[in-house]
Each structure stands twice: as structure tokens, then as C-alpha cells.
Amino acid sequence: MSNRKVPCPTCRTPVDWDADTRWRPFCSERCKTIDLGGWLQEDNRIPGVELPDEFMDVVDWDDESAKGDRGP
Ligand SMILES: [Zn+2]
């Protein structure tokens, strides 16, 4: 019998590596979502989603033209 455990990539909790562990190698759906969200944000940055305030300051968005872009 094998009772292998792997550390959850998100929170490092030991996870049983068998068919009963639904979210392996993660310990839970939450940790899986966190991990996927992390690499998605790094890989495909989506403008307007969770940009830090500092970034907004650096870019200095032109508020007027942004509004004009969207419509009248
Ligand atoms: Zn976890």
C-alpha cells in the first residue's frame, strides 16, 4: 500500500496522493484556485484587473480620452 503525500503547492499542507484526493496536488479547491489565479495573472495580464495603485500613478491614464473611448 502506498501512502504517498505531496505538499500542496499553495499552502504546503501534506496532501494524500491518491484517487480520493480530489484537488491533488492541492489540498482544496481554494488552494487550486489561488494557484491558477496566480499564474494566470502573471502570464496573461488583463488591463484594468487588480492593477496596483502605484502602477496607475506611473501610467498616468488620460481620464478624458478613456471616457471618450467607451462612448459619448
Ligand atoms: Zn493548500
N, CA, C, O and the ligand as a Tripos MOL2 file, in Angstrom:
@<TRIPOS>MOLECULE
protein
  289   287    73     0     0
PROTEIN
NO_CHARGES

@<TRIPOS>ATOM
      1 N           0.8400   -1.2010    0.0000 N.3       1 MET1
      2 CA          0.0000    0.0000    0.0000 C.3       1 MET1
      3 C           0.8710    1.2450    0.0000 C.2       1 MET1
      4 O           1.8620    1.3340    0.7250 O.2       1 MET1
      5 N           0.4900    2.1780   -0.8070 N.am      2 SER2
      6 CA          1.2720    3.4050   -0.8790 C.3       2 SER2
      7 C           0.4870    4.5340   -0.2240 C.2       2 SER2
      8 O          -0.6920    4.7490   -0.5070 O.2       2 SER2
      9 N           1.1570    5.2250    0.6330 N.am      3 ASN3
     10 CA          0.5100    6.3400    1.3080 C.3       3 ASN3
     11 C           1.3540    7.5850    1.0650 C.2       3 ASN3
     12 O           1.8260    8.2380    1.9960 O.2       3 ASN3
     13 N           1.5220    7.8840   -0.1920 N.am      4 ARG4
     14 CA          2.3730    8.9880   -0.5510 C.3       4 ARG4
     15 C           1.6990   10.3130   -0.2390 C.2       4 ARG4
     16 O           0.4920   10.4680   -0.4210 O.2       4 ARG4
     17 N           2.4850   11.2580    0.2280 N.am      5 LYS5
     18 CA          1.9540   12.5950    0.4450 C.3       5 LYS5
     19 C           2.7860   13.5950   -0.3280 C.2       5 LYS5
     20 O           4.0080   13.4760   -0.4220 O.2       5 LYS5
     21 N           2.1060   14.5750   -0.8760 N.am      6 VAL6
     22 CA          2.8070   15.6470   -1.5670 C.3       6 VAL6
     23 C           2.4080   16.9680   -0.9190 C.2       6 VAL6
     24 O           1.2730   17.1190   -0.4690 O.2       6 VAL6
     25 N           3.3220   17.9120   -0.8690 N.am      7 PRO7
     26 CA          2.9520   19.2090   -0.2870 C.3       7 PRO7
     27 C           2.0700   20.0020   -1.2360 C.2       7 PRO7
     28 O           2.3560   20.1010   -2.4290 O.2       7 PRO7
     29 N           1.0140   20.5560   -0.7060 N.am      8 CYS8
     30 CA          0.1610   21.4330   -1.5100 C.3       8 CYS8
     31 C           1.0040   22.5870   -2.0450 C.2       8 CYS8
     32 O           1.6690   23.2680   -1.2650 O.2       8 CYS8
     33 N           0.9920   22.8260   -3.3600 N.am      9 PRO9
     34 CA          1.8270   23.8910   -3.9300 C.3       9 PRO9
     35 C           1.5020   25.2730   -3.3830 C.2       9 PRO9
     36 O           2.3430   26.1720   -3.4140 O.2       9 PRO9
     37 N           0.2920   25.4410   -2.8880 N.am     10 THR10
     38 CA         -0.1160   26.7580   -2.4080 C.3      10 THR10
     39 C           0.2160   26.9590   -0.9410 C.2      10 THR10
     40 O           0.8190   27.9700   -0.5810 O.2      10 THR10
     41 N          -0.1650   26.0160   -0.0850 N.am     11 CYS11
     42 CA         -0.0170   26.2380    1.3530 C.3      11 CYS11
     43 C           0.8970   25.2140    2.0270 C.2      11 CYS11
     44 O           1.1000   25.2700    3.2400 O.2      11 CYS11
     45 N           1.4470   24.2850    1.2530 N.am     12 ARG12
     46 CA          2.4270   23.3100    1.7590 C.3      12 ARG12
     47 C           1.8320   22.2690    2.7020 C.2      12 ARG12
     48 O           2.5760   21.5320    3.3490 O.2      12 ARG12
     49 N           0.5300   22.1970    2.7890 N.am     13 THR13
     50 CA         -0.0810   21.1500    3.5930 C.3      13 THR13
     51 C           0.1350   19.8020    2.9150 C.2      13 THR13
     52 O          -0.0960   19.6760    1.7130 O.2      13 THR13
     53 N           0.5770   18.7900    3.6670 N.am     14 PRO14
     54 CA          0.7320   17.4610    3.0690 C.3      14 PRO14
     55 C          -0.6130   16.9290    2.5690 C.2      14 PRO14
     56 O          -1.6040   16.9160    3.2990 O.2      14 PRO14
     57 N          -0.6230   16.4920    1.3120 N.am     15 VAL15
     58 CA         -1.8520   16.0150    0.6900 C.3      15 VAL15
     59 C          -1.6660   14.5550    0.3120 C.2      15 VAL15
     60 O          -0.6480   14.1880   -0.2760 O.2      15 VAL15
     61 N          -2.6410   13.7220    0.6450 N.am     16 ASP16
     62 CA         -2.5810   12.3170    0.2450 C.3      16 ASP16
     63 C          -2.6600   12.2050   -1.2710 C.2      16 ASP16
     64 O          -3.5660   12.7440   -1.9080 O.2      16 ASP16
     65 N          -1.6990   11.5000   -1.8260 N.am     17 TRP17
     66 CA         -1.6660   11.3660   -3.2830 C.3      17 TRP17
     67 C          -2.4160   10.0930   -3.6760 C.2      17 TRP17
     68 O          -1.7960    9.0680   -3.9580 O.2      17 TRP17
     69 N          -3.7210   10.1570   -3.6950 N.am     18 ASP18
     70 CA         -4.4920    9.0200   -4.1850 C.3      18 ASP18
     71 C          -5.7910    9.5250   -4.8200 C.2      18 ASP18
     72 O          -6.0780   10.7220   -4.8310 O.2      18 ASP18
     73 N          -6.5430    8.5950   -5.3340 N.am     19 ALA19
     74 CA         -7.7120    8.9690   -6.1280 C.3      19 ALA19
     75 C          -8.7710    9.7080   -5.3100 C.2      19 ALA19
     76 O          -9.6040   10.4310   -5.8570 O.2      19 ALA19
     77 N          -8.7270    9.5160   -4.0040 N.am     20 ASP20
     78 CA         -9.7200   10.1830   -3.1710 C.3      20 ASP20
     79 C          -9.4430   11.6710   -3.0040 C.2      20 ASP20
     80 O         -10.3220   12.4460   -2.6280 O.2      20 ASP20
     81 N          -8.2150   12.0470   -3.2880 N.am     21 THR21
     82 CA         -7.8530   13.4470   -3.1050 C.3      21 THR21
     83 C          -8.2380   14.2260   -4.3510 C.2      21 THR21
     84 O          -7.5130   14.2550   -5.3460 O.2      21 THR21
     85 N          -9.3650   14.8360   -4.2660 N.am     22 ARG22
     86 CA         -9.9700   15.4170   -5.4620 C.3      22 ARG22
     87 C          -9.1310   16.5430   -6.0700 C.2      22 ARG22
     88 O          -9.0660   16.6910   -7.2900 O.2      22 ARG22
     89 N          -8.5020   17.3200   -5.2180 N.am     23 TRP23
     90 CA         -7.8440   18.5380   -5.7120 C.3      23 TRP23
     91 C          -6.3340   18.3830   -5.8060 C.2      23 TRP23
     92 O          -5.6140   19.3680   -5.9690 O.2      23 TRP23
     93 N          -5.8450   17.1270   -5.7020 N.am     24 ARG24
     94 CA         -4.4010   16.9410   -5.7460 C.3      24 ARG24
     95 C          -3.8100   17.5710   -7.0000 C.2      24 ARG24
     96 O          -4.4710   17.5550   -8.0380 O.2      24 ARG24
     97 N          -2.6310   18.1110   -6.9610 N.am     25 PRO25
     98 CA         -1.7690   18.1090   -5.7740 C.3      25 PRO25
     99 C          -2.1240   19.1720   -4.7460 C.2      25 PRO25
    100 O          -1.3740   19.3920   -3.7950 O.2      25 PRO25
    101 N          -3.2610   19.8310   -4.9290 N.am     26 PHE26
    102 CA         -3.6540   20.8460   -3.9610 C.3      26 PHE26
    103 C          -4.4680   20.2060   -2.8510 C.2      26 PHE26
    104 O          -5.0270   19.1240   -3.0350 O.2      26 PHE26
    105 N          -4.5420   20.8720   -1.6870 N.am     27 CYS27
    106 CA         -5.2640   20.2950   -0.5630 C.3      27 CYS27
    107 C          -6.7500   20.5990   -0.6730 C.2      27 CYS27
    108 O          -7.5700   19.9380   -0.0360 O.2      27 CYS27
    109 N          -7.1020   21.6020   -1.4810 N.am     28 SER28
    110 CA         -8.5020   22.0050   -1.5510 C.3      28 SER28
    111 C          -8.7480   22.7980   -2.8270 C.2      28 SER28
    112 O          -7.8160   23.2270   -3.5070 O.2      28 SER28
    113 N         -10.0120   22.9750   -3.1290 N.am     29 GLU29
    114 CA        -10.3560   23.7640   -4.3150 C.3      29 GLU29
    115 C          -9.8280   25.1930   -4.1930 C.2      29 GLU29
    116 O          -9.4070   25.8110   -5.1700 O.2      29 GLU29
    117 N          -9.8670   25.6890   -2.9620 N.am     30 ARG30
    118 CA         -9.4230   27.0570   -2.7290 C.3      30 ARG30
    119 C          -7.9700   27.2420   -3.1310 C.2      30 ARG30
    120 O          -7.6150   28.2000   -3.8170 O.2      30 ARG30
    121 N          -7.1180   26.2870   -2.6810 N.am     31 CYS31
    122 CA         -5.7010   26.3950   -3.0000 C.3      31 CYS31
    123 C          -5.4710   26.2460   -4.5030 C.2      31 CYS31
    124 O          -4.5930   26.9000   -5.0650 O.2      31 CYS31
    125 N          -6.2410   25.4070   -5.1390 N.am     32 LYS32
    126 CA         -6.1060   25.2420   -6.5850 C.3      32 LYS32
    127 C          -6.4490   26.5460   -7.3020 C.2      32 LYS32
    128 O          -5.7530   26.9600   -8.2290 O.2      32 LYS32
    129 N          -7.5180   27.1760   -6.8640 N.am     33 THR33
    130 CA         -7.9460   28.4190   -7.4790 C.3      33 THR33
    131 C          -6.9080   29.5120   -7.2730 C.2      33 THR33
    132 O          -6.6170   30.2880   -8.1830 O.2      33 THR33
    133 N          -6.3580   29.5620   -6.0700 N.am     34 ILE34
    134 CA         -5.3390   30.5720   -5.7750 C.3      34 ILE34
    135 C          -4.1500   30.3930   -6.6920 C.2      34 ILE34
    136 O          -3.6310   31.3620   -7.2460 O.2      34 ILE34
    137 N          -3.7140   29.1430   -6.8530 N.am     35 ASP35
    138 CA         -2.5400   28.8880   -7.6770 C.3      35 ASP35
    139 C          -2.8050   29.2370   -9.1330 C.2      35 ASP35
    140 O          -1.9850   29.8990   -9.7690 O.2      35 ASP35
    141 N          -3.9200   28.8070   -9.6580 N.am     36 LEU36
    142 CA         -4.2450   29.1050  -11.0560 C.3      36 LEU36
    143 C          -4.3790   30.6030  -11.2630 C.2      36 LEU36
    144 O          -3.8950   31.1440  -12.2570 O.2      36 LEU36
    145 N          -5.0350   31.2720  -10.3270 N.am     37 GLY37
    146 CA         -5.1760   32.7130  -10.4220 C.3      37 GLY37
    147 C          -3.8250   33.3920  -10.4610 C.2      37 GLY37
    148 O          -3.6300   34.3650  -11.1880 O.2      37 GLY37
    149 N          -2.8780   32.8700   -9.6670 N.am     38 GLY38
    150 CA         -1.5430   33.4510   -9.6250 C.3      38 GLY38
    151 C          -0.8530   33.3830  -10.9610 C.2      38 GLY38
    152 O          -0.3290   34.3880  -11.4410 O.2      38 GLY38
    153 N          -0.8430   32.2050  -11.5750 N.am     39 TRP39
    154 CA         -0.1000   32.1470  -12.8340 C.3      39 TRP39
    155 C          -0.8520   32.7940  -13.9690 C.2      39 TRP39
    156 O          -0.2370   33.2830  -14.9170 O.2      39 TRP39
    157 N          -2.1710   32.8080  -13.8960 N.am     40 LEU40
    158 CA         -2.9310   33.4950  -14.9360 C.3      40 LEU40
    159 C          -2.6080   34.9790  -14.9360 C.2      40 LEU40
    160 O          -2.4520   35.6010  -15.9880 O.2      40 LEU40
    161 N          -2.5110   35.5390  -13.7230 N.am     41 GLN41
    162 CA         -2.2190   36.9690  -13.6510 C.3      41 GLN41
    163 C          -0.8240   37.2780  -14.1690 C.2      41 GLN41
    164 O          -0.6050   38.3160  -14.7940 O.2      41 GLN41
    165 N           0.1200   36.3760  -13.9090 N.am     42 GLU42
    166 CA          1.4740   36.6220  -14.3900 C.3      42 GLU42
    167 C           1.5730   36.4330  -15.8900 C.2      42 GLU42
    168 O           2.2970   37.1590  -16.5720 O.2      42 GLU42
    169 N           0.8430   35.4570  -16.3990 N.am     43 ASP43
    170 CA          1.0050   35.0740  -17.7930 C.3      43 ASP43
    171 C           0.2060   35.9640  -18.7360 C.2      43 ASP43
    172 O           0.7400   36.4780  -19.7190 O.2      43 ASP43
    173 N          -1.0500   36.1390  -18.4380 N.am     44 ASN44
    174 CA         -1.8890   36.9900  -19.2800 C.3      44 ASN44
    175 C          -2.3800   38.1570  -18.4460 C.2      44 ASN44
    176 O          -3.4570   38.0880  -17.8540 O.2      44 ASN44
    177 N          -1.6310   39.1910  -18.3950 N.am     45 ARG45
    178 CA         -2.0800   40.3520  -17.6370 C.3      45 ARG45
    179 C          -3.2680   40.9750  -18.3430 C.2      45 ARG45
    180 O          -3.2170   41.2530  -19.5420 O.2      45 ARG45
    181 N          -4.3280   41.1910  -17.5980 N.am     46 ILE46
    182 CA         -5.5240   41.7820  -18.1800 C.3      46 ILE46
    183 C          -5.6120   43.2220  -17.6840 C.2      46 ILE46
    184 O          -5.7880   43.4530  -16.4880 O.2      46 ILE46
    185 N          -5.4920   44.1970  -18.5970 N.am     47 PRO47
    186 CA         -5.5430   45.5950  -18.1540 C.3      47 PRO47
    187 C          -6.8400   45.8920  -17.4340 C.2      47 PRO47
    188 O          -7.9130   45.4620  -17.8590 O.2      47 PRO47
    189 N          -6.7390   46.6210  -16.3530 N.am     48 GLY48
    190 CA         -7.9320   47.0080  -15.6270 C.3      48 GLY48
    191 C          -8.2950   46.0420  -14.5230 C.2      48 GLY48
    192 O          -9.2050   46.3220  -13.7440 O.2      48 GLY48
    193 N          -7.6090   44.9050  -14.4300 N.am     49 VAL49
    194 CA         -7.9150   43.9450  -13.3930 C.3      49 VAL49
    195 C          -6.8180   43.9460  -12.3450 C.2      49 VAL49
    196 O          -5.6870   43.5440  -12.6160 O.2      49 VAL49
    197 N          -7.1600   44.4010  -11.1440 N.am     50 GLU50
    198 CA         -6.2600   44.3600   -9.9990 C.3      50 GLU50
    199 C          -4.9080   45.0020  -10.2820 C.2      50 GLU50
    200 O          -3.8720   44.4170   -9.9630 O.2      50 GLU50
    201 N          -4.8980   46.1680  -10.8610 N.am     51 LEU51
    202 CA         -3.6450   46.8830  -11.0170 C.3      51 LEU51
    203 C          -3.3630   47.6420   -9.7300 C.2      51 LEU51
    204 O          -4.2550   48.2810   -9.1730 O.2      51 LEU51
    205 N          -2.1280   47.5730   -9.2590 N.am     52 PRO52
    206 CA         -1.8030   48.2980   -8.0240 C.3      52 PRO52
    207 C          -1.8620   49.8090   -8.2450 C.2      52 PRO52
    208 O          -1.6660   50.2950   -9.3590 O.2      52 PRO52
    209 N          -2.1330   50.5300   -7.1770 N.am     53 ASP53
    210 CA         -2.2660   51.9810   -7.2840 C.3      53 ASP53
    211 C          -1.0170   52.6310   -7.8500 C.2      53 ASP53
    212 O          -1.0970   53.5800   -8.6300 O.2      53 ASP53
    213 N           0.1590   52.1040   -7.4460 N.am     54 GLU54
    214 CA          1.4050   52.6840   -7.9290 C.3      54 GLU54
    215 C           1.4650   52.6330   -9.4400 C.2      54 GLU54
    216 O           1.9240   53.5730  -10.0890 O.2      54 GLU54
    217 N           1.0010   51.5330   -9.9900 N.am     55 PHE55
    218 CA          1.0260   51.3670  -11.4350 C.3      55 PHE55
    219 C           0.1430   52.4070  -12.1020 C.2      55 PHE55
    220 O           0.5210   52.9850  -13.1210 O.2      55 PHE55
    221 N          -1.0150   52.6460  -11.5380 N.am     56 MET56
    222 CA         -1.9150   53.6360  -12.1120 C.3      56 MET56
    223 C          -1.2480   55.0100  -12.1250 C.2      56 MET56
    224 O          -1.4170   55.7750  -13.0750 O.2      56 MET56
    225 N          -0.4840   55.3250  -11.0650 N.am     57 ASP57
    226 CA          0.1970   56.6100  -10.9990 C.3      57 ASP57
    227 C           1.2540   56.7320  -12.0850 C.2      57 ASP57
    228 O           1.3850   57.7760  -12.7250 O.2      57 ASP57
    229 N           2.0090   55.6530  -12.2880 N.am     58 VAL58
    230 CA          3.0960   55.6880  -13.2640 C.3      58 VAL58
    231 C           2.5530   55.8680  -14.6730 C.2      58 VAL58
    232 O           3.0710   56.6630  -15.4570 O.2      58 VAL58
    233 N           1.5110   55.1240  -14.9780 N.am     59 VAL59
    234 CA          0.9510   55.1620  -16.3390 C.3      59 VAL59
    235 C           0.2840   56.4960  -16.6100 C.2      59 VAL59
    236 O           0.2980   56.9820  -17.7410 O.2      59 VAL59
    237 N          -0.3020   57.0940  -15.5780 N.am     60 ASP60
    238 CA         -0.9670   58.3900  -15.7130 C.3      60 ASP60
    239 C          -2.0180   58.3550  -16.8200 C.2      60 ASP60
    240 O          -1.9210   59.0650  -17.8210 O.2      60 ASP60
    241 N          -3.0090   57.5210  -16.6120 N.am     61 TRP61
    242 CA         -4.0650   57.3780  -17.5980 C.3      61 TRP61
    243 C          -4.7340   58.7100  -17.8930 C.2      61 TRP61
    244 O          -4.9750   59.5140  -16.9920 O.2      61 TRP61
    245 N          -5.0230   58.9280  -19.1450 N.am     62 ASP62
    246 CA         -5.7610   60.1300  -19.5290 C.3      62 ASP62
    247 C          -7.2500   59.8410  -19.3430 C.2      62 ASP62
    248 O          -7.8740   59.1560  -20.1530 O.2      62 ASP62
    249 N          -7.7920   60.3750  -18.2710 N.am     63 ASP63
    250 CA         -9.1600   60.0160  -17.8990 C.3      63 ASP63
    251 C         -10.1600   60.4410  -18.9670 C.2      63 ASP63
    252 O         -11.1060   59.7100  -19.2620 O.2      63 ASP63
    253 N          -9.9540   61.6070  -19.5390 N.am     64 GLU64
    254 CA        -10.9200   62.1240  -20.5090 C.3      64 GLU64
    255 C         -10.9690   61.2530  -21.7530 C.2      64 GLU64
    256 O         -12.0510   60.9080  -22.2300 O.2      64 GLU64
    257 N          -9.8030   60.8970  -22.2830 N.am     65 SER65
    258 CA         -9.7870   60.1130  -23.5150 C.3      65 SER65
    259 C         -10.3090   58.7030  -23.2600 C.2      65 SER65
    260 O         -10.8950   58.0720  -24.1400 O.2      65 SER65
    261 N         -10.0820   58.2170  -22.0210 N.am     66 ALA66
    262 CA        -10.5910   56.8920  -21.6810 C.3      66 ALA66
    263 C         -12.1090   56.9010  -21.7310 C.2      66 ALA66
    264 O         -12.7250   55.9650  -22.2420 O.2      66 ALA66
    265 N         -12.7090   57.9540  -21.2040 N.am     67 LYS67
    266 CA        -14.1710   58.0550  -21.2450 C.3      67 LYS67
    267 C         -14.6600   58.1790  -22.6820 C.2      67 LYS67
    268 O         -15.6480   57.5550  -23.0670 O.2      67 LYS67
    269 N         -13.9520   58.9980  -23.4780 N.am     68 GLY68
    270 CA        -14.3620   59.1910  -24.8610 C.3      68 GLY68
    271 C         -14.2910   57.9030  -25.6500 C.2      68 GLY68
    272 O         -15.0640   57.6750  -26.5810 O.2      68 GLY68
    273 N         -13.3260   57.0480  -25.2500 N.am     69 ASP69
    274 CA        -13.1530   55.7770  -25.9510 C.3      69 ASP69
    275 C         -14.3530   54.8770  -25.7890 C.2      69 ASP69
    276 O         -14.7420   54.1580  -26.7090 O.2      69 ASP69
    277 N         -14.9400   54.9270  -24.6010 N.am     70 ARG70
    278 CA        -16.0100   53.9950  -24.2910 C.3      70 ARG70
    279 C         -17.3240   54.3980  -24.9410 C.2      70 ARG70
    280 O         -18.1790   53.5500  -25.1970 O.2      70 ARG70
    281 N         -17.4910   55.7200  -25.2130 N.am     71 GLY71
    282 CA        -18.7590   56.1420  -25.8100 C.3      71 GLY71
    283 C         -18.9490   57.6370  -25.6270 C.2      71 GLY71
    284 O         -18.0300   58.3190  -25.1730 O.2      71 GLY71
    285 N         -20.0870   58.1500  -25.9590 N.am     72 PRO72
    286 CA        -20.3630   59.5780  -25.8800 C.3      72 PRO72
    287 C         -20.2930   60.1480  -24.4780 C.2      72 PRO72
    288 O         -20.5080   61.3450  -24.2860 O.2      72 PRO72
    289 ZN         -3.4050   24.0380    0.2590 Zn       73 ZN73
@<TRIPOS>BOND
     1     1     2 1
     2     2     3 1
     3     3     4 2
     4     3     5 am
     5     5     6 1
     6     6     7 1
     7     7     8 2
     8     7     9 am
     9     9    10 1
    10    10    11 1
    11    11    12 2
    12    11    13 am
    13    13    14 1
    14    14    15 1
    15    15    16 2
    16    15    17 am
    17    17    18 1
    18    18    19 1
    19    19    20 2
    20    19    21 am
    21    21    22 1
    22    22    23 1
    23    23    24 2
    24    23    25 am
    25    25    26 1
    26    26    27 1
    27    27    28 2
    28    27    29 am
    29    29    30 1
    30    30    31 1
    31    31    32 2
    32    31    33 am
    33    33    34 1
    34    34    35 1
    35    35    36 2
    36    35    37 am
    37    37    38 1
    38    38    39 1
    39    39    40 2
    40    39    41 am
    41    41    42 1
    42    42    43 1
    43    43    44 2
    44    43    45 am
    45    45    46 1
    46    46    47 1
    47    47    48 2
    48    47    49 am
    49    49    50 1
    50    50    51 1
    51    51    52 2
    52    51    53 am
    53    53    54 1
    54    54    55 1
    55    55    56 2
    56    55    57 am
    57    57    58 1
    58    58    59 1
    59    59    60 2
    60    59    61 am
    61    61    62 1
    62    62    63 1
    63    63    64 2
    64    63    65 am
    65    65    66 1
    66    66    67 1
    67    67    68 2
    68    67    69 am
    69    69    70 1
    70    70    71 1
    71    71    72 2
    72    71    73 am
    73    73    74 1
    74    74    75 1
    75    75    76 2
    76    75    77 am
    77    77    78 1
    78    78    79 1
    79    79    80 2
    80    79    81 am
    81    81    82 1
    82    82    83 1
    83    83    84 2
    84    83    85 am
    85    85    86 1
    86    86    87 1
    87    87    88 2
    88    87    89 am
    89    89    90 1
    90    90    91 1
    91    91    92 2
    92    91    93 am
    93    93    94 1
    94    94    95 1
    95    95    96 2
    96    95    97 am
    97    97    98 1
    98    98    99 1
    99    99   100 2
   100    99   101 am
   101   101   102 1
   102   102   103 1
   103   103   104 2
   104   103   105 am
   105   105   106 1
   106   106   107 1
   107   107   108 2
   108   107   109 am
   109   109   110 1
   110   110   111 1
   111   111   112 2
   112   111   113 am
   113   113   114 1
   114   114   115 1
   115   115   116 2
   116   115   117 am
   117   117   118 1
   118   118   119 1
   119   119   120 2
   120   119   121 am
   121   121   122 1
   122   122   123 1
   123   123   124 2
   124   123   125 am
   125   125   126 1
   126   126   127 1
   127   127   128 2
   128   127   129 am
   129   129   130 1
   130   130   131 1
   131   131   132 2
   132   131   133 am
   133   133   134 1
   134   134   135 1
   135   135   136 2
   136   135   137 am
   137   137   138 1
   138   138   139 1
   139   139   140 2
   140   139   141 am
   141   141   142 1
   142   142   143 1
   143   143   144 2
   144   143   145 am
   145   145   146 1
   146   146   147 1
   147   147   148 2
   148   147   149 am
   149   149   150 1
   150   150   151 1
   151   151   152 2
   152   151   153 am
   153   153   154 1
   154   154   155 1
   155   155   156 2
   156   155   157 am
   157   157   158 1
   158   158   159 1
   159   159   160 2
   160   159   161 am
   161   161   162 1
   162   162   163 1
   163   163   164 2
   164   163   165 am
   165   165   166 1
   166   166   167 1
   167   167   168 2
   168   167   169 am
   169   169   170 1
   170   170   171 1
   171   171   172 2
   172   171   173 am
   173   173   174 1
   174   174   175 1
   175   175   176 2
   176   175   177 am
   177   177   178 1
   178   178   179 1
   179   179   180 2
   180   179   181 am
   181   181   182 1
   182   182   183 1
   183   183   184 2
   184   183   185 am
   185   185   186 1
   186   186   187 1
   187   187   188 2
   188   187   189 am
   189   189   190 1
   190   190   191 1
   191   191   192 2
   192   191   193 am
   193   193   194 1
   194   194   195 1
   195   195   196 2
   196   195   197 am
   197   197   198 1
   198   198   199 1
   199   199   200 2
   200   199   201 am
   201   201   202 1
   202   202   203 1
   203   203   204 2
   204   203   205 am
   205   205   206 1
   206   206   207 1
   207   207   208 2
   208   207   209 am
   209   209   210 1
   210   210   211 1
   211   211   212 2
   212   211   213 am
   213   213   214 1
   214   214   215 1
   215   215   216 2
   216   215   217 am
   217   217   218 1
   218   218   219 1
   219   219   220 2
   220   219   221 am
   221   221   222 1
   222   222   223 1
   223   223   224 2
   224   223   225 am
   225   225   226 1
   226   226   227 1
   227   227   228 2
   228   227   229 am
   229   229   230 1
   230   230   231 1
   231   231   232 2
   232   231   233 am
   233   233   234 1
   234   234   235 1
   235   235   236 2
   236   235   237 am
   237   237   238 1
   238   238   239 1
   239   239   240 2
   240   239   241 am
   241   241   242 1
   242   242   243 1
   243   243   244 2
   244   243   245 am
   245   245   246 1
   246   246   247 1
   247   247   248 2
   248   247   249 am
   249   249   250 1
   250   250   251 1
   251   251   252 2
   252   251   253 am
   253   253   254 1
   254   254   255 1
   255   255   256 2
   256   255   257 am
   257   257   258 1
   258   258   259 1
   259   259   260 2
   260   259   261 am
   261   261   262 1
   262   262   263 1
   263   263   264 2
   264   263   265 am
   265   265   266 1
   266   266   267 1
   267   267   268 2
   268   267   269 am
   269   269   270 1
   270   270   271 1
   271   271   272 2
   272   271   273 am
   273   273   274 1
   274   274   275 1
   275   275   276 2
   276   275   277 am
   277   277   278 1
   278   278   279 1
   279   279   280 2
   280   279   281 am
   281   281   282 1
   282   282   283 1
   283   283   284 2
   284   283   285 am
   285   285   286 1
   286   286   287 1
   287   287   288 2
@<TRIPOS>SUBSTRUCTURE
     1 MET1         2 RESIDUE 1 A MET
     2 SER2         6 RESIDUE 1 A SER
     3 ASN3        10 RESIDUE 1 A ASN
     4 ARG4        14 RESIDUE 1 A ARG
     5 LYS5        18 RESIDUE 1 A LYS
     6 VAL6        22 RESIDUE 1 A VAL
     7 PRO7        26 RESIDUE 1 A PRO
     8 CYS8        30 RESIDUE 1 A CYS
     9 PRO9        34 RESIDUE 1 A PRO
    10 THR10       38 RESIDUE 1 A THR
    11 CYS11       42 RESIDUE 1 A CYS
    12 ARG12       46 RESIDUE 1 A ARG
    13 THR13       50 RESIDUE 1 A THR
    14 PRO14       54 RESIDUE 1 A PRO
    15 VAL15       58 RESIDUE 1 A VAL
    16 ASP16       62 RESIDUE 1 A ASP
    17 TRP17       66 RESIDUE 1 A TRP
    18 ASP18       70 RESIDUE 1 A ASP
    19 ALA19       74 RESIDUE 1 A ALA
    20 ASP20       78 RESIDUE 1 A ASP
    21 THR21       82 RESIDUE 1 A THR
    22 ARG22       86 RESIDUE 1 A ARG
    23 TRP23       90 RESIDUE 1 A TRP
    24 ARG24       94 RESIDUE 1 A ARG
    25 PRO25       98 RESIDUE 1 A PRO
    26 PHE26      102 RESIDUE 1 A PHE
    27 CYS27      106 RESIDUE 1 A CYS
    28 SER28      110 RESIDUE 1 A SER
    29 GLU29      114 RESIDUE 1 A GLU
    30 ARG30      118 RESIDUE 1 A ARG
    31 CYS31      122 RESIDUE 1 A CYS
    32 LYS32      126 RESIDUE 1 A LYS
    33 THR33      130 RESIDUE 1 A THR
    34 ILE34      134 RESIDUE 1 A ILE
    35 ASP35      138 RESIDUE 1 A ASP
    36 LEU36      142 RESIDUE 1 A LEU
    37 GLY37      146 RESIDUE 1 A GLY
    38 GLY38      150 RESIDUE 1 A GLY
    39 TRP39      154 RESIDUE 1 A TRP
    40 LEU40      158 RESIDUE 1 A LEU
    41 GLN41      162 RESIDUE 1 A GLN
    42 GLU42      166 RESIDUE 1 A GLU
    43 ASP43      170 RESIDUE 1 A ASP
    44 ASN44      174 RESIDUE 1 A ASN
    45 ARG45      178 RESIDUE 1 A ARG
    46 ILE46      182 RESIDUE 1 A ILE
    47 PRO47      186 RESIDUE 1 A PRO
    48 GLY48      190 RESIDUE 1 A GLY
    49 VAL49      194 RESIDUE 1 A VAL
    50 GLU50      198 RESIDUE 1 A GLU
    51 LEU51      202 RESIDUE 1 A LEU
    52 PRO52      206 RESIDUE 1 A PRO
    53 ASP53      210 RESIDUE 1 A ASP
    54 GLU54      214 RESIDUE 1 A GLU
    55 PHE55      218 RESIDUE 1 A PHE
    56 MET56      222 RESIDUE 1 A MET
    57 ASP57      226 RESIDUE 1 A ASP
    58 VAL58      230 RESIDUE 1 A VAL
    59 VAL59      234 RESIDUE 1 A VAL
    60 ASP60      238 RESIDUE 1 A ASP
    61 TRP61      242 RESIDUE 1 A TRP
    62 ASP62      246 RESIDUE 1 A ASP
    63 ASP63      250 RESIDUE 1 A ASP
    64 GLU64      254 RESIDUE 1 A GLU
    65 SER65      258 RESIDUE 1 A SER
    66 ALA66      262 RESIDUE 1 A ALA
    67 LYS67      266 RESIDUE 1 A LYS
    68 GLY68      270 RESIDUE 1 A GLY
    69 ASP69      274 RESIDUE 1 A ASP
    70 ARG70      278 RESIDUE 1 A ARG
    71 GLY71      282 RESIDUE 1 A GLY
    72 PRO72      286 RESIDUE 1 A PRO
    73 ZN73       289 GROUP 0 **** ****
